[in-house]
Amino acid sequence: MSSSLTVSTNLNLQAHPVDEVGIRERVARLATRSIKKASKVEGLKLALSMVDLTTLEGADTPGKVRQLCTKAIHLHSGRKDLPMVAAVCVYPTMVRIAREALQGTPIQVAAVATAFPSGMNPLAVKLEDTRYAVAEGAHEIDMVISRGDFLRGDYARVANEIEQVKEACGKAHLKVILETGELGTLDRVRLASDIAMQSGADFIKTSTGKIQPAATPEVVLVMLQAISDFYRKTGKRIGMKPAGGIANAKAALNLLIMVREVLGPAWLTPSLFRIGASKLPNDMLMQLEKERTGVYQGLDYFSND
Amino acid sequence: MSGSGENMKSGRLDVRKTYKMLIGGAFVRSESGRALDVNAPGGKWLGHVCRASRKDFRNAVVAARKAASGWANTTPYLKGQILYRAAEMLEGRATTFREVLQSIGLSPVAAKTEVTQAIDLLVYYAGWTDKYLQVFGSVNPVSSPYFNFSVTEPMGVVAYVSGEKRPLLDLVTGIAPIVAGGNTVITLSTGRAAVPAMELGEVLATSDFPHGVINLLCGVREELVGQMATHMDVNALVTQGADAKESAASREACALNLKRFFPREANGKGDEDPYRILDTVEIKTTWHPVGG
């Protein structure tokens, strides 16, 4: 294991200045779209199938993870027309438990690694963290970039780290968390997205969920545009995962609208778009039940995990 | 609402008031943008009030639910102080309320009586907040080694449909026991009663009730009672002045999530009654082992 720095030769850091006013305006306009009735039901089911159901607490126990996995499989009792979520996202030590609980289902197990959430550890430790999670059976790895390195301008180090983590992932998919709440400007969000995609990310992800603001619509739109540009240049489809602070069905539907508008219908699939959330599914389920029964729902009637 | 002749003469512009609903501590118009006309009994047009939509009600339930656990855990003593402060605020604005009530058709004497009784009612229930538990709770004798006791707990979110006969008092007589019991409430005022109700919002907003504990809507009864009865996140429905048909429909709809339903006559009987608090609290009994 080498922690020496091999600078990427193919890193293309062309500046893509972000028109902040334009972004805000477009976000505001997209947010006025209203999806009703049958389309809303279909949209919510699609969004549910894209959820990475997440628990990333210091207080996580095997019991809690198993409970979450049960929820991932059976979102709401009494309804057979609902999809399963796309993945369950846990800490590396919980991967084995999640794999056992999800056996026989298509639900993926994602693990956060690389000294999540701060990323403030030596590269060797981060790589070991990644290898451990993969060896435990994680299908997907959610890594964090070193924001400190990024902010002091050492982009080569950031890129190199992603490349090496990607290598450590083996067959596991790599999602790269930019932690946009710590990047400060939309220009930097764009730059970090470009670096991550060029360094081998399969997905780019907004946030850890530990920092506010997290997945704001502005940040999501900038990242989607970066993905779009990258696709046009390279023909490679990179996935997107907003995470953190997405708490209601309306926000989830707005995300789908943005993806459809910026990237087109090809991205409206769990293999290219995910939503990281823990409380969100219940709100979407309440909306689905409202459409089915005609009456507004209360959380008392939905499983609390 | 209406402009004053004095201003017309002096050339000063009227400062007219837009009556708004109180949802989650904010004074808001209906999200639907709809309004209702309010007319004096003689037919004279007085102005507009909001016409709450189903979505306004839903938003109010969200606000009330959010406030529910905080209010339930507020000490009974503080609940009493806040209710008493509402009485203080109403007392300070008694003249305004008398004028408002007269503008919608009450006689000066009736208006004065109503305001006074509303203030007294708030003081009455303020006093009960730290006393009803002793009256309704109990230690129960059981023939096994258990310490068995029953205590009250708030039901949660309560919807209240106010009557129009006593425009201010009907509203206060509904709200006071519900919040004294530790519940949060969403009220609906209709017709001319909407005017003093929205005015009361300003009293309640300055009484230290945490945002969302009391939410005041105004609108059309037929449009919203059904919503209140079916909403799965509402724990009890109290109505005043319902006809037999409405009550039957509400009772049936309330069964959806087993919410408690209390239709009350709008006859002013039982305004001051601690059993009103008991309606919207639950009794929880605990068996606690004692001895070895």
Interface residues (C-beta under 8 A of the other chain):
Chain A: G294 V295 Y296 Q297 G298 L299 D300 Y301
Chain B: R58 V61 R65 Q227 T230 H231 M232 D233 V234 L256 N257
